[in-house]
Amino acid sequence: MLIRTTICLFLAFAPLKLSAEPFEVHATAATDLPIQKSDIMDDPAIWVNKKHPEKSLILATNKEEPYGGLYVYSLDGKLKESLQIGPINNVDLRTGFPMAHTLADIAVATFKPDKRLAFFGISPNTGKITYLGLGDHTFEKKPYGVCLQKQGNDFYAVVTFKFSGAEKWKFWAEDDGLHLEKTASYPIKTLAEGCVVDDLTGTVFIGEEDQGIWAFPEGKPPQMIAKVGENGLTADVEGLALYEDKYLIASSQGSSSYNIYQPSPPNSFLGTFKITKGAQEGTEETDGIDVTPVNLGGPYTMGLFVAHDNRTSKGGGSNFKLVPWKDIAQGLQMHQ
């Protein structure tokens, strides 16, 4: 991992003369377009096949009728299957969820029609996805965004609501049902959707779309770590993703770019990039994003970054673009 080592040393010792001028990267693959030629896809989550990483999957949400549900793609962007349970908005996943005397990987999505959470089981060995049903709690308002946390043997969903903050809910499987219990609230005052949790520290990051990015460290006061209008961050602040404990990535929807920050204090701004046209189209007006550091083979030896792309203005609908993380890492190094 010579490239990663070089980058880390460079970041540690280089003078912090950082620019908000974005560098450019290109996608190596794009997911198949849906039937609807409008912006109906929204949020991705990368499922890693531990035995055969090259067979990893991208789970993505379709948020509109009549084809709403969870769509599943291979790393070449081909649609493998769709579970059309109804419109879902955001999705996240974690591994090792105890269920029916076994451990399964679990994906959770915000289910728009019933103001509830939808649960999907993923076989760790085969990647087969099964719809498990809805959780036993109905929210007062429609859940908007969701991100998961695994803390020891416990699993949590942080749920955002359009104009009424965010909440943290513990969830578990018992007696053939999926149960939820509220454990915390986050006082976001305006529109919020994207969020991500650092499982190592317990810090919850939430994007307040017109304001900036909040960090809620466990047991400490919240802090806005990035403001709209600074370092090229432009409303709406949409998707958030973590590359291990090294990088916090945010979708700056208004500028069709992606800002990178240090997840731990002082939460320094590290750089920004755009996905521009190469072998694939670039991206614009991105909603959800996800990233993994796992070596998935092929161009993704340092990991994979996936971003929603709204091509509605060009008559193409919406889909997701796949970018090798090594290209982002090299661009970040060159622009420090």
N, C-alpha and C positions, 0 to 999 in steps of 0.2 A: 504494500500500500504506500509506495513512495510518493505518489501524487498527493494523497491525503496528508502525509507527514509534512511535505513541503509547504502545503497550504497552511497548515496549523502553525508552523514555525513563522511563516510570513506574516500571518495575522497577529502573532504574538509580539513581533519585533518591529513591524513596519509603522512609520508615523501615521497617525490617524487623520490624513488629509482626504476625507471621503467625499465622493461626489454623488449627487442624486441623479446624474445623467445615466440613463440605463444602458447596460451592455445588452447585446442580442444573442439569443440562442435559437436553435431550430428543433422542431419536433421530428422524431424518427417514425412515429406512427400516429394514427388518428382512429378513434372509434367509429364504427358504422353510424351513419346518420339515421335518426328515427323516422317514422312515417310522417309525423307532423313537421312541416317546414316552418317552425316557429321556435321560440326559445323555451322549450319544455323540459330539457335536461338541466340538472342543477349541480349536484354534488357527488364527488367520487370518494371511494375508499379502496385502498389497495390491500388485498388479501394475499399473504405470502405462503406459498406451498413450501414447507420446510424441507421435504424430501426431494422435491423436484422444483426448484425455484423458477425455472423457465416456464413452468405451468401455473404460475401465479395468476391471479385474476383481478380485474377492476370491477368493483360493484358501483353502480351509479343510479341516481334517482331520476325518474320521470314524474314530474309534478302536476301533470294535467290529464284530465279525462280526454278520450276514453281509454287511453293505453297506459295510464299511470301505474307505477310499480317500480320494482327493483330490476335493473338490467345488468347483465353479467357479460363481461368481455374478456377475451384472452389478450396477451401482451402484443399481439399483432393488430389489435383493435377490432377483431371480428366478434360479432354478437354470438354468444353461446346459448343464452336462454334469457327469458324475461318472466318474472313472477308478477303478473299484473293484478295486484291486490287492490289497486286504487291509488290515487295520487299521494306520493310521499315527497318530502322536500329535501331533507338532509339525512345523511347516513354516516355511521362510524362503526368500528368493530374492535374487538379485543379477542385474545386467545384464552383457552383453558377455562371456559365457563362450565361449572358443575351442573349437570342436568341429566336426570333419569339414570343415575348410577354410572355416568360416564362424563368425560370432559369433551366439550365441543367448542369450536370458535363461535362467536356470537356477533351478529350485526344488528344494530338498532336504528330505526328510522322514525322521523316524525310523520305521523299519519294524519293528513289534513282533514278528511271527512268527519272523523269521530273524536278529534281532539285527544288523541291517544298516541302511544308509542307502538310501533310494529316491530316484531322480533323475528330474526332469521337465524337458523342454525347452519353452521358450515362444518362439514366433515374435515377434520385436520388431515386425513389421509388422502381423500379423493377430491376435495373441493366441492362436493355435492351440496347444494343449498336447499334448505327446506324452510318454508314459511311456518313459523311456530304459533302465530296468532298475535293478538293485541294484549298489552299489559292491562292490569286490573284497575288502573286509575284513569279517570277522565279529567282532563284539565279544564279550568274555567274558560281559558282562551286557547286558540289554536296554537299548538307548538310549532315553532318556526325552524330553529336550528337545533342540532344535538351533537354532543361529543362525549366520548366515553372515558372512564378512568378505571383502572384496575389497581387496587390498593390491598396488597396481601391476597387474601382469598375473597375479598369483597369487590363488587362491581357497582359502578355508579354511572348515571347519565346526567350530564349537565344540559338542561333544556332552555333555549332562549325563546322569548315571546316578542312579538313585533314591537309593542310599545309598553311593555310591563315587566321589564327586567328579565332575570334568569333564575332558575332554580336547580338544585342538585338533588337527585333522587337515587337512593340505593335500590337495586333490583336483584331478584333471585327467582329461581324456579323451584316450585314446591306443589305437590298434589296436582300435577298436570296443568298448573297455571303459572303465569309470570306476574310476580307481585312487585309493587313499588312502595317506597316509603321516603317522604321528603326529609332531607337532612340539612339543607342550607338554602339561602337566598342571596342573590347578587343584585344590588340596587342600581341597575342600568336604567337611565331615565328616558332615553329615546330609542330609536330603532336599532335593534341588534339581531344578528343572525349567526355569523360564524364564530366558532369557539374551538379550543383545543386544550387538552390537559397534559401536563408533564407528569407522568406516573412516578418518576423518581423523586420529585420535590413536592408533588401535590398542587402545584400552582395551576390555577385556571386562567386562561387567556380568553378574553371576549372582545370581539370587534363591535364597537358602537359606531354604526356606519358613517354618520356625519361628523363624528368627534375624534375617534382614534381607537387605540388598542389599550384595554385595561388588563392589568395583571392582578390576580387575587391570590397572593401567597398564602399558604395554609397557616392560620394563626397570626397573620399580620395584616395591617391595613392595606386596602387596595391602592393601586397607583396607576395613573395613565402613563404608559411607557412610550407611546408614540402618538403624536397629534396630527390630525388632518391639516395639511398645509405645510408640514415640515418634511424635508428630505423627499419631496415628490409624492408623499402619501396623499391620495386624492379620494374624496368620497365617491362611491360608497366603499368603505372597508368591508370586504366580504369574507372570503375563505381565509382560514388560518391553518397552518400545519407546522409540525416540528420535525426537523431532521436530527434525531437523537436529542442530546442536550446541547447541541452546537448552534443550531440556527432555528429561528422562528421566522416563518415566511408568511407574508400577508398579501392577499390579492387587493391591489389598488384599482378598483373597477373603473373609476372615472378616467384614469390614465392608461388603462389596459396594460398595467405593469405589475411587478411583484417586488415588494420591499423585503429585505432580509435584516433581521435584528439578532442581537445576542439575547437568548432567553433569560439569562441570569443577570442580576444587577451588575453594572449600571445599565443594562439593556441597550447597549450601543447600536446605532445604525451602522450596518456593514456594507450595504450596497443595494442596487436595484437592477432588474433586468426585464426584458420583454421577449416574448416568443414571436419571432417574425417569420415571414414566408421563406421556406427552403424547399425541401422535397414535399413537405406538407404546408398547408395554410398556417398562418400565425393565429394568435388568439386576440379576441377583443371582448370587453365587458365581462370579464371572468367572474363567476359566482364561486363555486367550491373548488378547493385544491386538496391534494394529498401528496405525501412523499414517504419513501422508505429508504433507509440506508443499506438494505440487504442486497447482496450481489445476486441479481436475477439472470445473469448471463447475457450474452450478446452485447448490445451497447450499454447495458445497465449494470456494469460491474461495480460501480460505486453507488448504485441505487437508481431510483426512478422518481421523477416528479410528474404529476398528472394535473392538468388544469382544464376546467370547463371553458368552452369557447362558444360565444353567442355570435353566430354568423347570420342572424336573421336579417340584418340590414342589407346583406348581399344575397338574400333569398335562399340561404343554405340550411336554415334551421340551426340546431345547436348540437355539439358533441364534445369530446374530450381529446386533448392532445397529450402525447407522451414524450417527455424530454429526458435524456440521460443526465443524471445528476453530475457526472464528471464534467460535462460542458458548462454547467452552472458554476461548479467549483473553480474551474479554470478561468471563467470570465470574472468571477469574484476576485481571484488572485491578481489578475491583470489590471483591475480597476481600483485596487486599493491605493 
